[in-house]
Amino acid sequence: MEKEAMKLRYDDYLDSRLDELWKIAQYVHSNPELGFKEVKAYRIQCDFLRKNGFVVEENLGGLSTAYKAVYQYEPGELTIAVVSEYDALPQIGHACGHNLICATALGTAVQIKKYMEEQKVPGTLVVMGTPAEEFGGGKIKLLEKNAWDGIDAILFMHPTSDTTRLAGECMSSKRIKIKFKGKSAHAASHPSKGVNALNAANLYFVATGLLRQHTKSDFRLSGIIESGGESTGLIPDIASIEGSLSCFKLSDLDDYTERVRKCAEGAAIATGCEVNIEFIPGYLGRVPNKTLSEVCRNELISIEEPVMDGMPYDYGGEDLGNVSRVIPICNPYVTIFPDYKISNHTEQFRDLANSSSGKRCIQVSSKAMARTAMELFMNPDIVDEAKKELNKRMQDE
């Protein structure tokens, strides 16, 4: 059978399963669950995959809502993983479209499995169910538990707006916690006996504001004063700051960390305060893979999905970034609102994730990623090239 005709045959199979997949997406959307508590979304996926011939390992890596589902026609050279995520946001629900991500992972998986069965394709297909992307870094925890070992390439879709694209770089980040400790005194009668912690906090913000002139354009630093005194009549003896720091290059992030630290230390010295500074690792930036992305781009074009040129960067972050530094990824962002760019984490995005355009996103994404996987199974040398590209990008990091 000619290759494109074969792919179209399995596209038709996906279409025959689309209503079933859409019901799962709607169910997850109607039952939003926060990270590490995605019990309903986890159960419906595990049951679906088991029913469709996958061997499912539950409680993966000791996480109660993580899973790994495996299908193998016969042992082969490649192991390809399709990644699912399914946590919601507080108050607003599935305003990041994770209900579409998990349904797409299932659709991609059954389409690839059908192809492997009928074409007798050696190799291993994995679906990785990863909780708590929004807050908690489920993929990172699974990385720490070696749950990604043995996987050669990763396929992962995220819904977006404007034109469908293949994801480029995103930001690496750290959270910041700073606590200045001074000495309280009566602000009117004995101010000279006080050491003002709030002054130290204000001086920190002045110092980091002046630092911005000497950083690259992607430098992002934010912060709030969480506490800065109990009464206007007293010199504040405690001031606490929470913030975040992000940029594209990890080497730059490490440099900025030390410069921000010196701003806090200098503010403490200048005001006579003590200071405790904590930098908490966040998500590492995505390492894009052009080799895999170009395969997916060609498949999106084949199914007549408009695709943005290049691999545009974005200023967000995701826990897939950590995994992308170990395993090459293909990360299409498929539109649910092609008219113009809108923000996710909004009510509009949430409603679109439960609309006909959300159903179309599942259809387009599943076909494009399944077709990409077919190409990789037919041409494993592509994955070898993708691994070489990843190694080169990490050397340049």
Secondary structure, DSSP 4 states (H G I P E B T S, - for coil): --HHHHHHHHHHHHHHHHHHHHHHHHHHHHS---TT--HHHHHHHHHHHHHTT-EEEESGGG-TT-EEEEEESS--S-EEEEEEE---BTTTBSTT-HHHHHHHHHHHHHHHHHHHHHHT--SEEEEEEE--TTTT-HHHHHHHTTTTTT--EEE--EEESSSBEE-----EEEEEEEEEE-B--BTTT-GGG-B-HHHHHHHHHHHHHHHGGGS-TT-EEEEEEEE--S-TTB---EEEEEEEEEES-HHHHHHHHHHHHHHHHHHHHHHT-EEEEEEEE-PPPP---HHHHHHHHHHHHHTT--B-SS----S---THHHHHTTS-EE-EEEES--SS---SSSHHHHHHTTSHHHHHHHHHHHHHHHHHHHHHHH-THHHHHHHHHHHHHHHH-
